[in-house]
Amino acid sequence: MAEAATANAEPTERDLRRMYNDFRITQPQNEETFWGTANQVTVSWGSAQALQDGMRVVLYVNGEAQEAAGGSSMTLQLDRGEHQVYAVLRDAGNRRIAATDTVTFFVKQHSANF
C-alpha cells in the first residue's frame, strides 16, 4: 500500500532537478549573429522531458527577468548590439529547478546608408 502512495506522490525537488538536468537554450546558438531581422530574435528553450503542470520558465534578457507566457520560445524586440540570455525553470512552488547556460548573441542591421 505504501508503494502505491509513493508512486502517486508529487516528484520531489531532487526528482525534478534530475528530470530537467538537460534544460537548455536551443536557439540562438552562442556567439550567433542576426542580420536584418528587424531587431527581432526568437529565443527557444527545452528539455527532453515535457514541463509538468504548474512549471514555468523565466527568461533573463540582459539581466532583466521576463515571464515566458507558456510554450517553449519567446520573440524579443532588441536593439542592435550584444545580448545575453538565460532561462530558469521553476516548479509550481516557485523553486528553482534548473537554469540554462548564458548564451551571448549579436543583433546587427545593415546601415541605412546602403
N, CA, C and O of each residue as an XYZ file, in Angstrom:
456
protein
N       0.831     -1.193      0.000
C       0.000      0.000      0.000
C       0.870      1.249      0.000
O       0.558      2.212     -0.700
N       1.940      1.251      0.761
C       2.830      2.407      0.814
C       3.476      2.656     -0.551
O       3.733      3.802     -0.920
N       3.739      1.569     -1.303
C       4.337      1.727     -2.629
C       3.389      2.457     -3.568
O       3.833      3.302     -4.345
N       2.101      2.157     -3.518
C       1.119      2.821     -4.385
C       1.034      4.311     -4.051
O       0.929      5.149     -4.947
N       1.081      4.630     -2.770
C       1.033      6.031     -2.363
C       2.283      6.765     -2.854
O       2.197      7.916     -3.284
N       3.441      6.104     -2.793
C       4.684      6.712     -3.252
C       4.646      6.920     -4.762
O       5.131      7.937     -5.257
N       4.077      5.969     -5.498
C       4.017      6.066     -6.963
C       3.175      7.256     -7.400
O       3.456      7.849     -8.441
N       2.159      7.620     -6.641
C       1.287      8.732     -6.998
C       1.732     10.057     -6.392
O       1.128     11.094     -6.666
N       2.768     10.035     -5.583
C       3.222     11.259     -4.919
C       3.829     12.223     -5.935
O       4.344     11.821     -6.979
N       3.750     13.492     -5.595
C       4.380     14.510     -6.431
C       5.891     14.279     -6.428
O       6.446     13.863     -5.411
N       6.565     14.546     -7.556
C       8.017     14.386     -7.556
C       8.672     15.397     -6.614
O       8.210     16.531     -6.482
N       9.733     14.977     -5.976
C      10.447     15.875     -5.067
C      11.271     16.872     -5.881
O      11.445     16.717     -7.089
N      11.765     17.879     -5.203
C      12.625     18.861     -5.866
C      13.842     18.159     -6.490
O      14.264     18.497     -7.596
N      14.388     17.192     -5.775
C      15.536     16.433     -6.288
C      15.158     15.653     -7.545
O      15.927     15.612     -8.505
N      13.974     15.034     -7.542
C      13.486     14.307     -8.721
C      13.363     15.249     -9.912
O      13.787     14.922    -11.021
N      12.777     16.423     -9.672
C      12.592     17.392    -10.754
C      13.937     17.851    -11.313
O      14.094     17.980    -12.527
N      14.891     18.092    -10.446
C      16.216     18.522    -10.921
C      16.865     17.447    -11.778
O      17.528     17.747    -12.771
N      16.672     16.210    -11.393
C      17.220     15.103    -12.172
C      16.489     15.010    -13.529
O      17.118     14.781    -14.562
N      15.177     15.188    -13.510
C      14.372     15.077    -14.736
C      14.722     16.173    -15.754
O      14.681     15.939    -16.962
N      15.060     17.352    -15.264
C      15.279     18.502    -16.148
C      16.744     18.929    -16.191
O      17.041     20.100    -16.425
N      17.659     17.990    -15.968
C      19.077     18.356    -15.969
C      19.591     18.706    -17.367
O      20.708     19.207    -17.495
N      18.804     18.453    -18.414
C      19.206     18.812    -19.779
C      18.509     20.084    -20.275
O      18.566     20.389    -21.467
N      17.858     20.823    -19.384
C      17.169     22.063    -19.741
C      18.200     23.045    -20.293
O      19.215     23.320    -19.653
N      17.923     23.581    -21.512
C      18.908     24.451    -22.147
C      18.257     25.384    -23.162
O      17.115     25.178    -23.572
N      18.998     26.408    -23.556
C      18.599     27.290    -24.653
C      18.937     26.545    -25.943
O      20.076     26.120    -26.135
N      17.958     26.386    -26.821
C      18.202     25.693    -28.088
C      18.410     26.663    -29.249
O      18.984     26.301    -30.276
N      17.944     27.884    -29.077
C      18.118     28.923    -30.088
C      18.108     30.259    -29.392
O      17.228     30.472    -28.558
N      18.997     31.163    -29.660
C      20.089     31.108    -30.639
C      21.278     30.319    -30.104
O      21.342     29.966    -28.927
N      22.200     30.061    -30.993
C      23.453     29.419    -30.605
C      24.364     30.480    -29.985
O      24.237     31.666    -30.292
N      25.269     30.060    -29.127
C      26.210     31.000    -28.524
C      27.054     31.658    -29.618
O      27.547     30.986    -30.523
N      27.214     32.987    -29.522
C      28.003     33.797    -30.457
C      27.334     33.944    -31.833
O      27.982     34.389    -32.780
N      26.064     33.583    -31.958
C      25.355     33.725    -33.237
C      25.087     35.202    -33.524
O      24.847     35.990    -32.609
N      25.130     35.565    -34.807
C      24.857     36.929    -35.232
C      23.613     36.933    -36.109
O      23.488     36.121    -37.026
N      22.698     37.849    -35.824
C      21.463     38.003    -36.590
C      21.558     39.282    -37.413
O      21.787     40.364    -36.872
N      21.382     39.150    -38.716
C      21.425     40.290    -39.639
C      20.037     40.527    -40.206
O      19.349     39.581    -40.589
N      19.623     41.787    -40.262
C      18.414     42.164    -40.977
C      17.151     41.471    -40.501
O      16.310     41.097    -41.319
N      17.002     41.294    -39.211
C      15.818     40.622    -38.671
C      14.806     41.624    -38.135
O      13.892     41.254    -37.399
N      14.967     42.900    -38.505
C      14.124     43.972    -37.969
C      14.203     43.991    -36.442
O      13.235     44.320    -35.757
N      15.382     43.630    -35.926
C      15.685     43.613    -34.492
C      14.877     42.580    -33.713
O      14.777     42.682    -32.491
N      14.303     41.598    -34.383
C      13.561     40.536    -33.690
C      14.402     39.267    -33.651
O      14.996     38.861    -34.649
N      14.436     38.653    -32.473
C      15.145     37.394    -32.276
C      14.233     36.473    -31.469
O      13.659     36.880    -30.459
N      14.110     35.239    -31.923
C      13.334     34.255    -31.174
C      14.293     33.419    -30.335
O      15.257     32.850    -30.847
N      14.012     33.356    -29.046
C      14.789     32.541    -28.115
C      13.939     31.322    -27.778
O      12.775     31.449    -27.398
N      14.531     30.142    -27.920
C      13.829     28.885    -27.634
C      14.605     28.101    -26.578
O      15.827     28.209    -26.470
N      13.869     27.318    -25.809
C      14.475     26.507    -24.762
C      13.755     25.183    -24.709
O      12.688     25.020    -25.300
N      14.338     24.239    -24.003
C      13.661     22.960    -23.887
C      14.433     21.944    -23.083
O      15.547     22.183    -22.618
N      13.795     20.800    -22.939
C      14.319     19.655    -22.226
C      13.707     18.423    -22.884
O      12.652     18.515    -23.511
N      14.351     17.294    -22.749
C      13.775     16.061    -23.289
C      12.456     15.740    -22.584
O      11.577     15.099    -23.161
N      12.327     16.185    -21.347
C      11.132     15.945    -20.532
C      10.153     17.109    -20.707
O      10.553     18.267    -20.582
N       8.902     16.829    -20.988
C       7.887     17.888    -21.089
C       7.707     18.541    -19.717
O       7.817     17.879    -18.685
N       7.430     19.842    -19.721
C       7.211     20.544    -18.453
C       5.929     20.044    -17.802
O       4.930     19.802    -18.478
N       5.968     19.895    -16.504
C       4.799     19.446    -15.760
C       3.885     20.633    -15.477
O       4.313     21.786    -15.528
N       2.621     20.338    -15.179
C       1.661     21.389    -14.838
C       2.210     22.244    -13.711
O       2.775     21.732    -12.744
N       2.041     23.542    -13.844
C       2.486     24.468    -12.818
C       3.913     24.951    -12.985
O       4.319     25.917    -12.340
N       4.686     24.287    -13.847
C       6.061     24.728    -14.064
C       6.056     25.937    -14.988
O       5.178     26.082    -15.839
N       7.053     26.803    -14.807
C       7.139     27.987    -15.660
C       8.589     28.320    -15.929
O       9.491     27.897    -15.207
N       8.792     29.086    -16.982
C      10.129     29.497    -17.374
C      10.224     31.010    -17.231
O       9.333     31.741    -17.664
N      11.305     31.470    -16.623
C      11.610     32.894    -16.561
C      12.841     33.097    -17.434
O      13.887     32.490    -17.201
N      12.708     33.954    -18.439
C      13.805     34.244    -19.358
C      14.474     35.533    -18.904
O      13.806     36.541    -18.673
N      15.775     35.493    -18.779
C      16.543     36.684    -18.391
C      17.241     37.220    -19.639
O      18.079     36.547    -20.238
N      16.880     38.436    -20.014
C      17.440     39.076    -21.194
C      18.266     40.264    -20.718
O      17.725     41.220    -20.162
N      19.558     40.203    -20.934
C      20.472     41.262    -20.478
C      20.245     41.566    -18.997
O      20.284     42.721    -18.574
N      20.005     40.504    -18.215
C      19.856     40.643    -16.769
C      18.453     40.948    -16.280
O      18.213     40.947    -15.072
N      17.514     41.211    -17.189
C      16.139     41.537    -16.791
C      15.226     40.334    -16.981
O      15.209     39.717    -18.046
N      14.468     40.008    -15.939
C      13.566     38.859    -15.989
C      12.337     39.159    -16.826
O      11.751     40.237    -16.734
N      11.954     38.184    -17.647
C      10.729     38.262    -18.438
C      10.009     36.927    -18.301
O      10.563     35.876    -18.625
N       8.792     36.975    -17.826
C       7.997     35.760    -17.653
C       7.598     35.235    -19.027
O       7.007     35.961    -19.826
N       7.919     33.985    -19.299
C       7.523     33.362    -20.559
C       6.062     32.946    -20.444
O       5.672     32.276    -19.487
N       5.268     33.340    -21.410
C       3.826     33.093    -21.355
C       3.479     31.710    -21.897
O       2.659     31.587    -22.807
N       4.090     30.689    -21.354
C       3.829     29.332    -21.816
C       4.600     29.049    -23.095
O       5.195     29.952    -23.684
N       4.587     27.820    -23.513
C       5.311     27.456    -24.718
C       6.795     27.273    -24.454
O       7.245     27.212    -23.310
N       7.532     27.187    -25.540
C       8.967     26.927    -25.408
C       9.811     27.943    -26.164
O      10.969     27.678    -26.486
N       9.225     29.112    -26.448
C      10.004     30.157    -27.103
C       9.374     31.514    -26.836
O       8.223     31.626    -26.412
N      10.183     32.556    -27.106
C       9.714     33.922    -26.947
C      10.419     34.761    -28.008
O      11.629     34.632    -28.196
N       9.677     35.613    -28.698
C      10.269     36.522    -29.666
C      10.528     37.847    -28.987
O       9.642     38.426    -28.359
N      11.753     38.318    -29.118
C      12.199     39.539    -28.461
C      12.451     40.632    -29.481
O      12.900     40.364    -30.596
N      12.167     41.838    -29.103
C      12.495     43.019    -29.901
C      13.705     43.662    -29.223
O      13.588     44.184    -28.114
N      14.865     43.627    -29.879
C      16.111     44.068    -29.258
C      16.820     45.102    -30.120
O      16.731     45.067    -31.347
N      17.517     46.012    -29.473
C      18.358     46.961    -30.194
C      19.562     46.226    -30.752
O      19.894     45.129    -30.302
N      20.209     46.828    -31.724
C      21.425     46.202    -32.258
C      22.484     46.155    -31.164
O      22.501     46.977    -30.248
N      23.360     45.174    -31.288
C      24.442     45.037    -30.319
C      24.502     43.633    -29.739
O      23.881     42.696    -30.241
N      25.273     43.522    -28.662
C      25.470     42.242    -27.983
C      24.387     42.043    -26.932
O      24.024     42.974    -26.214
N      23.876     40.818    -26.850
C      22.836     40.490    -25.875
C      23.150     39.147    -25.228
O      23.805     38.290    -25.822
N      22.670     38.984    -24.000
C      22.843     37.725    -23.283
C      21.500     37.263    -22.747
O      20.715     38.058    -22.230
N      21.244     35.957    -22.878
C      20.015     35.378    -22.345
C      20.326     34.078    -21.608
O      21.267     33.355    -21.933
N      19.508     33.820    -20.619
C      19.470     32.505    -19.987
C      18.067     32.312    -19.448
O      17.319     33.274    -19.271
N      17.718     31.066    -19.188
C      16.375     30.748    -18.711
C      16.462     29.976    -17.404
O      17.388     29.198    -17.180
N      15.469     30.212    -16.544
C      15.367     29.498    -15.270
C      14.027     28.773    -15.254
O      12.984     29.366    -15.529
N      14.068     27.505    -14.933
C      12.870     26.681    -14.823
C      12.453     26.630    -13.363
O      13.251     26.272    -12.497
N      11.202     26.988    -13.088
C      10.678     26.990    -11.714
C       9.489     26.036    -11.629
O       8.718     25.888    -12.577
N       9.361     25.396    -10.474
C       8.228     24.486    -10.278
C       7.021     25.259     -9.748
O       7.076     26.478     -9.587
N       5.950     24.552     -9.483
C       4.707     25.183     -9.026
C       4.898     25.918     -7.702
O       4.161     26.860     -7.410
N       5.871     25.503     -6.905
C       6.160     26.160     -5.636
C       7.183     27.284     -5.773
O       7.685     27.795     -4.772
N       7.492     27.667     -7.009
C       8.440     28.735     -7.341
C       9.882     28.386     -6.971
O      10.720     29.277     -6.836
N      10.172     27.093     -6.807
C      11.552     26.674     -6.526
C      12.323     26.602     -7.843
O      11.789     26.169     -8.864
N      13.579     27.031     -7.806
C      14.447     26.982     -8.987
C      14.854     25.529     -9.216
O      15.544     24.934     -8.389
N      14.428     24.969    -10.332
C      14.698     23.566    -10.654
C      15.921     23.426    -11.549
O      16.756     22.547    -11.339
N      16.020     24.299    -12.548
C      17.147     24.233    -13.487
C      17.365     25.610    -14.085
O      16.455     26.438    -14.134
N      18.576     25.836    -14.534
C      18.908     27.074    -15.242
C      19.820     26.727    -16.404
O      20.672     25.845    -16.297
N      19.639     27.422    -17.504
C      20.471     27.182    -18.678
C      21.791     27.927    -18.541
O      21.937     28.799    -17.685
N      22.731     27.582    -19.374
C      23.935     28.384    -19.510
C      23.542     29.700    -20.175
O      22.522     29.771    -20.861
N      24.337     30.723    -19.978
C      24.102     32.011    -20.633
C      24.551     31.911    -22.087
O      25.623     31.385    -22.388
N      23.708     32.426    -22.982
C      24.014     32.464    -24.409
C      24.200     33.923    -24.803
O      23.351     34.767    -24.515
N      25.308     34.210    -25.460
C      25.587     35.549    -25.964
C      25.356     35.548    -27.466
O      25.816     34.645    -28.165
N      24.647     36.551    -27.967
C      24.412     36.666    -29.411
C      24.411     38.137    -29.797
O      24.410     39.020    -28.940
N      24.410     38.385    -31.101
C      24.549     39.737    -31.613
C      23.446     40.058    -32.609
O      23.104     39.229    -33.452
N      22.893     41.257    -32.513
C      21.894     41.743    -33.466
C      22.558     42.856    -34.254
O      23.025     43.844    -33.687
N      22.593     42.685    -35.575
C      23.211     43.702    -36.436
C      22.237     44.030    -37.552
O      21.508     43.169    -38.044
N      22.245     45.272    -37.929
C      21.397     45.740    -39.029
C      22.301     46.387    -40.061
O      23.320     46.991    -39.726
N      21.911     46.252    -41.329
C      22.659     46.921    -42.384
C      22.447     48.417    -42.232
O      21.366     48.857    -41.842
N      23.446     49.181    -42.530
C      23.368     50.627    -42.409
C      22.321     51.181    -43.348
O      22.149     50.678    -44.458
N      21.613     52.223    -42.908
C      20.622     52.889    -43.757
C      21.300     53.617    -44.919
O      20.630     54.033    -45.864
N      22.617     53.773    -44.854
C      23.344     54.454    -45.907
C      23.551     53.595    -47.145
O      23.967     54.100    -48.188
N      23.263     52.296    -47.041
C      23.489     51.415    -48.189
C      22.225     51.154    -48.939
O      22.237     50.430    -49.935
